[in-house]
């Protein structure tokens, strides 16, 4: 892993009190200083990851006319297929060089506000695609909740501060396909520099290099994860909540060297969102004379809607 700290989640979930406290400190400091960490012993099974990538490759290999059947533009790209060249980074007009499929929360009977969660889109041609997405979604959600518990402790909150917000939260599992580059791009790279919208993002594997983060020295640093690790970064919602104490790090996905333009790239991030009515008002404990309140009060739903419009997914 290049240039970002590595933490062991087992120290938090099954370690003694001292190991747990050390993990909390290590994770919190990393998010203050870098915004990204690599996590080992993350409890997302290798077999599940392999199946997820296999099913993802099968989906994007379908004919365009078939994939188009699974578009749901009225849902602002939050479920189903989004075609190539639709999304762009905030502040950039050129679209990113990608297409993607999104799978969202399935709420159980009796869950609050079920109307906020539209049905997921089932791909009829691939009977194992939806079960793979669901299994991965649940595994990511569990791991993400553990990391947020550690973050809560680091912030001086109750360990379970985030639990009720994310249990039925608006999280999204996104399978991304960056096709081979067949002509000189107009101006965009595979994914232009941006910060994520959500609380934290969990990224397991990627089929090729390309992810880079912007360091405090204003230098682009490549990040290549090891097979047994996932990459987890702070999103803008957590940055707002902590009044910039935990930083949402700028990152991008660059094009491969020209001699490798004929190769594709797959990537599957999990964007951990809270319920829409969670307040993102800056925590009192993160507001000081040296660090006055930097953001107006928003709910997570308000902020998500604003950002979806900025990146071209919502009109």
C-alpha positions as CSV (number, residue, x, y, z in Angstrom):
1,X,0.0,0.0,0.0
2,X,1.5,3.3,-1.1
3,X,1.5,6.3,1.3
4,X,-1.6,5.6,3.3
5,X,-1.7,4.0,6.8
6,X,-2.7,0.4,7.3
7,X,-5.0,-0.5,10.2
8,X,-6.2,-3.9,11.5
9,X,-9.9,-4.0,12.1
10,X,-9.6,-7.2,14.2
11,X,-7.9,-5.0,16.9
12,X,-11.2,-3.1,17.3
13,X,-13.7,-5.9,16.8
14,X,-12.0,-8.7,18.8
15,X,-9.1,-7.2,20.6
16,X,-8.7,-6.2,24.2
17,X,-9.4,-2.7,25.6
18,X,-5.9,-1.5,24.9
19,X,-5.9,-2.9,21.3
20,X,-9.3,-1.3,20.7
21,X,-8.1,2.1,22.0
22,X,-5.0,2.0,19.9
23,X,-7.0,1.2,16.8
24,X,-9.3,4.2,17.5
25,X,-6.4,6.5,17.9
26,X,-4.6,5.2,14.8
27,X,-7.7,5.4,12.6
28,X,-8.7,8.9,13.8
29,X,-5.2,10.3,13.3
30,X,-5.0,8.8,9.8
31,X,-8.3,10.4,8.9
32,X,-7.2,13.8,10.3
33,X,-3.9,13.6,8.4
34,X,-4.6,11.6,5.2
35,X,-8.3,10.9,4.8
36,X,-7.5,7.4,3.5
37,X,-6.6,4.1,5.2
38,X,-6.1,0.5,4.2
39,X,-7.9,-1.9,6.3
40,X,-6.9,-5.6,6.8
41,X,-9.0,-8.3,8.6
42,X,-12.1,-6.4,7.2
43,X,-14.4,-9.5,7.3
44,X,-15.5,-9.3,3.7
45,X,-14.8,-12.9,2.4
46,X,-12.4,-13.3,-0.5
47,X,-14.8,-15.7,-2.2
48,X,-17.6,-13.1,-2.1
49,X,-15.3,-10.4,-3.6
50,X,-14.2,-12.7,-6.4
51,X,-17.9,-13.6,-7.2
52,X,-18.9,-9.9,-7.1
53,X,-16.2,-9.0,-9.7
54,X,-17.0,-12.0,-11.8
55,X,-20.7,-11.0,-12.0
56,X,-19.8,-7.4,-12.6
57,X,-17.7,-8.3,-15.6
58,X,-20.6,-10.4,-16.9
59,X,-23.0,-7.5,-16.6
60,X,-20.8,-5.0,-18.4
61,X,-20.1,-7.5,-21.2
62,X,-23.9,-7.5,-22.1
63,X,-24.9,-5.7,-25.2
64,X,-25.5,-2.0,-24.7
65,X,-29.1,-2.4,-25.8
66,X,-29.6,-5.0,-23.0
67,X,-27.9,-2.8,-20.3
68,X,-30.0,0.2,-21.4
69,X,-33.1,-1.8,-20.3
70,X,-31.9,-1.4,-16.7
71,X,-31.6,2.4,-16.7
72,X,-33.8,4.2,-14.2
73,X,-33.1,7.9,-14.9
74,X,-36.0,9.0,-12.7
75,X,-34.1,7.6,-9.7
76,X,-31.0,9.9,-10.4
77,X,-28.7,7.0,-11.0
78,X,-29.3,5.6,-7.5
79,X,-30.6,2.3,-8.8
80,X,-29.7,0.3,-11.9
81,X,-27.6,1.2,-14.8
82,X,-26.0,4.5,-15.7
83,X,-24.6,4.7,-19.2
84,X,-21.1,5.9,-20.3
85,X,-20.5,9.6,-20.2
86,X,-23.4,10.5,-17.9
87,X,-21.7,11.5,-14.7
88,X,-19.1,14.2,-14.3
89,X,-17.1,15.5,-11.3
90,X,-18.3,18.6,-9.5
91,X,-16.9,21.6,-11.2
92,X,-16.0,19.8,-14.5
93,X,-18.1,19.7,-17.7
94,X,-16.4,16.7,-19.4
95,X,-18.0,13.4,-18.3
96,X,-16.0,10.7,-16.6
97,X,-14.9,7.8,-18.8
98,X,-17.1,5.2,-17.1
99,X,-20.5,3.5,-16.8
100,X,-21.9,1.9,-13.6
101,X,-24.6,-0.1,-11.9
102,X,-25.9,0.9,-8.5
103,X,-27.5,-1.3,-5.8
104,X,-29.1,0.2,-2.8
105,X,-30.7,-0.5,0.6
106,X,-33.3,-3.2,1.1
107,X,-35.3,-2.3,4.2
108,X,-37.1,-4.9,6.2
109,X,-40.8,-4.8,7.1
110,X,-41.4,-2.2,9.8
111,X,-38.3,-0.1,8.9
112,X,-38.7,3.7,9.1
113,X,-39.5,5.5,5.8
114,X,-39.5,2.6,3.4
115,X,-40.8,4.9,0.7
116,X,-37.3,6.5,0.5
117,X,-35.8,3.3,-0.8
118,X,-36.9,2.3,-4.3
119,X,-36.7,-1.3,-5.4
120,X,-33.4,-2.5,-6.7
121,X,-33.2,-3.4,-10.4
122,X,-32.9,-7.1,-11.1
123,X,-30.9,-8.2,-14.1
124,X,-32.8,-11.0,-15.7
125,X,-29.9,-12.3,-17.8
126,X,-27.7,-12.9,-14.8
127,X,-29.5,-14.8,-12.0
128,X,-26.5,-14.6,-9.6
129,X,-25.9,-10.9,-10.1
130,X,-28.5,-9.6,-7.6
131,X,-27.7,-12.1,-4.9
132,X,-24.0,-11.3,-5.2
133,X,-24.7,-7.5,-4.8
134,X,-27.0,-8.1,-1.8
135,X,-24.4,-10.3,0.0
136,X,-21.7,-7.8,-0.7
137,X,-23.9,-4.9,0.4
138,X,-24.6,-6.5,3.8
139,X,-20.9,-7.3,4.3
140,X,-19.8,-3.8,3.5
141,X,-22.5,-2.4,5.7
142,X,-21.3,-4.4,8.7
143,X,-17.7,-3.5,8.2
144,X,-18.5,0.2,7.7
145,X,-20.6,0.3,10.9
146,X,-17.6,-1.1,12.9
147,X,-15.4,1.6,11.4
148,X,-17.9,4.3,12.2
149,X,-18.0,3.0,15.8
150,X,-14.3,3.6,16.1
151,X,-14.7,7.1,14.5
152,X,-17.4,7.9,17.1
153,X,-15.1,7.0,20.0
154,X,-12.3,9.1,18.5
155,X,-14.7,12.1,18.3
156,X,-15.6,11.6,22.0
157,X,-19.1,10.4,21.1
158,X,-20.9,7.3,22.2
159,X,-19.5,4.2,20.4
160,X,-22.9,3.6,18.9
161,X,-23.7,7.1,17.8
162,X,-23.9,6.3,14.1
163,X,-25.6,2.9,14.4
164,X,-29.2,3.9,14.1
165,X,-28.3,6.3,11.3
166,X,-26.7,3.7,9.1
167,X,-28.7,0.6,10.0
168,X,-31.3,1.6,7.5
169,X,-29.2,4.2,5.7
170,X,-29.2,5.2,2.1
171,X,-25.9,3.5,1.3
172,X,-25.0,2.5,-2.3
173,X,-22.9,-0.3,-3.8
174,X,-21.6,0.9,-7.1
175,X,-20.1,-1.5,-9.7
176,X,-18.0,0.7,-12.1
177,X,-16.7,-0.2,-15.6
178,X,-14.0,1.9,-17.3
179,X,-14.0,0.7,-20.9
180,X,-10.9,0.5,-23.0
181,X,-9.9,3.9,-24.3
182,X,-10.4,3.9,-28.1
183,X,-9.7,7.6,-29.0
184,X,-8.1,10.6,-27.5
185,X,-10.3,11.8,-24.6
186,X,-11.8,15.2,-25.0
187,X,-10.5,16.4,-21.6
188,X,-11.6,14.0,-18.9
189,X,-9.6,11.2,-17.3
190,X,-11.3,8.0,-16.2
191,X,-12.6,9.8,-13.1
192,X,-11.8,13.5,-12.6
193,X,-10.6,14.7,-9.2
194,X,-13.4,14.7,-6.6
195,X,-14.4,14.1,-3.0
196,X,-17.0,11.5,-2.1
197,X,-20.5,12.7,-0.9
198,X,-21.1,10.2,1.9
199,X,-19.8,9.4,5.4
200,X,-17.1,6.9,4.4
201,X,-16.4,4.9,1.3
202,X,-15.2,1.3,1.3
203,X,-13.3,0.1,-1.8
204,X,-12.4,-3.6,-2.2
205,X,-10.0,-4.4,-5.0
206,X,-9.8,-3.0,-8.5
207,X,-8.8,-4.8,-11.7
208,X,-6.1,-2.2,-12.6
209,X,-4.1,0.6,-11.2
210,X,-5.2,4.2,-11.5
211,X,-6.4,5.5,-8.1
212,X,-4.5,8.5,-6.9
213,X,-5.0,10.7,-3.8
214,X,-3.9,14.4,-3.4
215,X,-1.5,14.7,-0.6
216,X,-1.1,17.6,1.8
217,X,2.0,18.5,-0.2
218,X,-0.4,18.9,-3.2
219,X,1.1,15.9,-5.0
220,X,-0.8,13.1,-6.6
221,X,0.1,9.8,-5.0
222,X,-0.8,6.4,-6.5
223,X,-2.7,4.0,-4.2
224,X,-2.6,0.3,-5.0
225,X,-4.3,-2.0,-2.5
226,X,-3.0,-5.4,-1.5
227,X,-5.4,-8.4,-2.1
228,X,-6.2,-8.8,1.7
229,X,-6.9,-5.1,2.2
230,X,-9.7,-2.6,1.5
231,X,-9.3,1.1,1.1
232,X,-11.6,3.3,3.2
233,X,-11.8,7.1,2.9
234,X,-13.7,9.9,4.6
235,X,-16.5,11.5,2.6
236,X,-17.9,15.0,2.6
237,X,-20.7,14.3,5.0
238,X,-18.3,13.2,7.7
239,X,-16.1,16.2,6.9
240,X,-19.1,18.5,7.4
241,X,-20.2,16.8,10.6
242,X,-16.7,17.1,12.1
243,X,-16.2,20.7,10.9
244,X,-13.2,19.7,8.8
245,X,-11.5,17.8,11.7
246,X,-11.7,14.6,9.6
247,X,-10.8,15.5,6.0
248,X,-12.4,14.3,2.8
249,X,-9.4,13.6,0.6
250,X,-9.4,14.6,-3.1
251,X,-8.9,11.6,-5.3
252,X,-9.1,10.6,-9.0
253,X,-8.7,7.7,-11.4
254,X,-6.2,8.4,-14.1
255,X,-5.9,6.9,-17.5
256,X,-3.4,4.1,-18.0
257,X,-0.3,4.6,-20.1
258,X,-1.1,4.9,-23.8
259,X,0.2,1.4,-24.6
260,X,-2.5,0.1,-22.1
261,X,-5.4,2.1,-23.4
262,X,-6.9,-1.2,-24.7
263,X,-7.4,-2.5,-21.2
264,X,-10.5,-2.1,-19.1
265,X,-10.8,-1.3,-15.4
266,X,-13.4,-2.5,-12.9
267,X,-13.9,-1.0,-9.4
268,X,-16.6,-1.6,-6.8
269,X,-16.9,1.1,-4.0
270,X,-19.5,1.0,-1.2
271,X,-20.7,4.6,-0.4
272,X,-21.9,4.5,3.2
273,X,-24.7,7.0,3.7
274,X,-26.9,7.6,6.7
275,X,-30.7,8.0,6.7
276,X,-31.8,11.1,4.9
277,X,-33.0,12.9,8.0
278,X,-29.7,12.7,9.9
279,X,-28.4,16.2,10.7
280,X,-25.0,17.1,9.4
281,X,-24.8,20.1,11.6
282,X,-21.2,20.5,12.8
283,X,-20.7,18.7,16.1
284,X,-20.3,21.1,19.0
285,X,-17.1,19.4,20.1
286,X,-15.5,20.1,16.7
287,X,-16.2,23.9,16.9
288,X,-13.6,26.0,18.6
289,X,-12.2,29.5,18.4
290,X,-9.4,28.3,16.2
291,X,-11.8,26.3,14.1
292,X,-15.1,28.2,13.9
293,X,-18.2,26.6,12.3
294,X,-17.5,26.2,8.6
295,X,-20.8,24.9,7.3
296,X,-24.5,25.7,7.5
297,X,-26.8,23.1,8.9
298,X,-28.0,20.5,6.4
299,X,-29.6,17.1,6.6
300,X,-27.9,14.2,4.8
301,X,-30.8,14.1,2.3
302,X,-30.5,17.7,1.5
303,X,-26.8,17.4,0.9
304,X,-27.2,14.3,-1.3
305,X,-29.7,16.0,-3.5
306,X,-27.5,19.1,-3.9
307,X,-24.5,17.0,-4.9
308,X,-26.4,14.7,-7.3
309,X,-27.4,17.8,-9.2
310,X,-23.9,19.1,-9.2
311,X,-22.5,15.9,-10.8
312,X,-25.2,15.6,-13.4
313,X,-27.3,12.7,-12.1
314,X,-30.3,14.6,-10.9
315,X,-32.1,17.4,-12.7
